[in-house]
Amino acid sequence: MPTTHLLILSTAPDPETAEQLANALIEQRLAACVNLLPQITSLYEWKGKLQKSGEVLMMIKSTKQNYSALEAVLRAKHPYELPEILAVPVEQGLQGYLDWVERCTNTKIT
């Protein structure tokens, strides 16, 4: 059975930005839940230089149906020139939780 759920990973420069992004996604019913993991350290190359940044990791629970709109919101509101947005398919999970994710992200519900 093909998966319809996604775990989307993205980083933000600080807790305030991460919370603003998470709120926008939840308010627009593009995410059911966003976990914010503060104080991670990211090491990466950017424009030819090694970088080290403190960031907040966002773990976004959503569905494939909402991915395009979710990505568009992140790209429009994110302060980074090239934000990390990685979607990982959820192969298995507690059915009740997966049903809840679908209910929370169903834009037809008023």
Backbone torsions as a table, in degrees:
resi	resn	phi	psi	omega
1	MET	NA	125.5	-178.5
2	PRO	-69.0	142.9	-179.4
3	THR	-78.2	144.8	176.2
4	THR	-113.8	-4.5	-176.4
5	HIS	-102.5	149.4	179.5
6	LEU	-132.0	146.6	166.1
7	LEU	-109.6	115.9	-176.5
8	ILE	-107.4	128.6	179.7
9	LEU	-105.8	134.9	176.2
10	SER	-151.6	155.0	177.5
11	THR	-117.4	155.0	177.0
12	ALA	-132.3	157.8	-175.4
13	PRO	-73.7	-20.4	-176.4
14	ASP	-160.1	164.8	-177.4
15	PRO	-60.8	-37.2	-178.9
16	GLU	-63.7	-45.4	178.4
17	THR	-63.7	-43.8	179.3
18	ALA	-60.1	-42.9	180.0
19	GLU	-66.5	-39.8	177.3
20	GLN	-62.0	-44.5	178.7
21	LEU	-64.0	-44.9	179.6
22	ALA	-61.0	-45.8	178.9
23	ASN	-59.1	-43.0	179.8
24	ALA	-61.2	-42.3	-178.8
25	LEU	-67.1	-41.1	-179.3
26	ILE	-71.4	-43.2	180.0
27	GLU	-61.3	-33.5	179.3
28	GLN	-88.7	6.6	178.1
29	ARG	61.4	31.3	177.5
30	LEU	-94.7	-16.1	177.6
31	ALA	-139.1	143.2	176.2
32	ALA	-86.1	-33.8	-175.4
33	CYS	-156.1	144.3	173.3
34	VAL	-132.2	117.5	174.1
35	ASN	-88.4	134.4	178.4
36	LEU	-110.6	115.8	179.6
37	LEU	-105.7	101.1	-175.4
38	PRO	-77.7	166.3	170.9
39	GLN	59.1	44.8	169.5
40	ILE	-93.1	157.1	176.2
41	THR	-113.3	126.4	179.5
42	SER	-111.6	131.0	174.6
43	LEU	-115.9	130.3	-175.6
44	TYR	-163.6	162.5	173.6
45	GLU	-95.9	133.2	176.8
46	TRP	-141.0	120.0	179.0
47	LYS	55.3	43.2	173.7
48	GLY	82.1	4.2	-178.8
49	LYS	-126.8	142.9	175.0
50	LEU	-71.3	130.0	-178.1
51	GLN	-118.2	152.2	172.9
52	LYS	-137.9	120.7	-175.7
53	SER	-134.3	143.5	167.7
54	GLY	-82.4	132.9	-177.3
55	GLU	-142.7	173.5	173.1
56	VAL	-115.7	128.0	177.3
57	LEU	-89.6	128.6	175.5
58	MET	-104.5	125.5	175.1
59	MET	-108.5	106.6	-170.9
60	ILE	-103.5	126.3	177.8
61	LYS	-100.8	122.9	-176.5
62	SER	-153.6	-162.7	-179.6
63	THR	-129.1	160.9	177.0
64	LYS	-60.1	-36.3	-179.4
65	GLN	-57.4	-33.3	-176.2
66	ASN	-96.9	-1.5	-171.7
67	TYR	-59.5	-48.9	-176.0
68	SER	-58.9	-45.0	179.7
69	ALA	-68.1	-38.9	178.3
70	LEU	-62.2	-46.4	178.1
71	GLU	-60.7	-41.4	-179.9
72	ALA	-62.0	-41.2	178.4
73	VAL	-65.1	-46.5	179.2
74	LEU	-60.0	-44.8	-178.9
75	ARG	-64.5	-38.4	-178.1
76	ALA	-72.3	-35.1	-173.0
77	LYS	-101.6	-10.9	-174.3
78	HIS	-79.1	138.0	-179.7
79	PRO	-76.9	-16.4	-178.0
80	TYR	-77.2	145.0	174.7
81	GLU	-62.0	-39.9	179.5
82	LEU	-134.4	87.1	-177.7
83	PRO	-72.4	148.0	172.4
84	GLU	-73.1	124.0	173.4
85	ILE	-141.2	104.8	-178.1
86	LEU	-122.5	125.1	179.4
87	ALA	-105.8	124.3	-179.8
88	VAL	-113.4	124.8	178.7
89	PRO	-67.5	140.3	176.4
90	VAL	-92.1	112.6	-177.0
91	GLU	-82.4	-33.6	180.0
92	GLN	-148.4	158.5	176.6
93	GLY	180.0	169.2	177.4
94	LEU	-61.5	120.3	-172.8
95	GLN	-57.1	-40.0	178.4
96	GLY	-60.6	-39.8	178.5
97	TYR	-67.7	-43.5	179.5
98	LEU	-63.1	-38.4	176.4
99	ASP	-62.8	-41.0	178.5
100	TRP	-61.9	-43.0	177.4
101	VAL	-57.9	-44.4	179.3
102	GLU	-63.7	-43.8	179.2
103	ARG	-61.7	-42.2	-177.0
104	CYS	-71.1	-24.8	-176.4
105	THR	-107.3	8.0	177.6
106	ASN	-81.3	108.1	-175.5
107	THR	-72.2	-8.4	178.0
108	LYS	-80.4	-15.7	178.4
109	ILE	-78.0	134.5	179.5
110	THR	-108.0	NA	NA
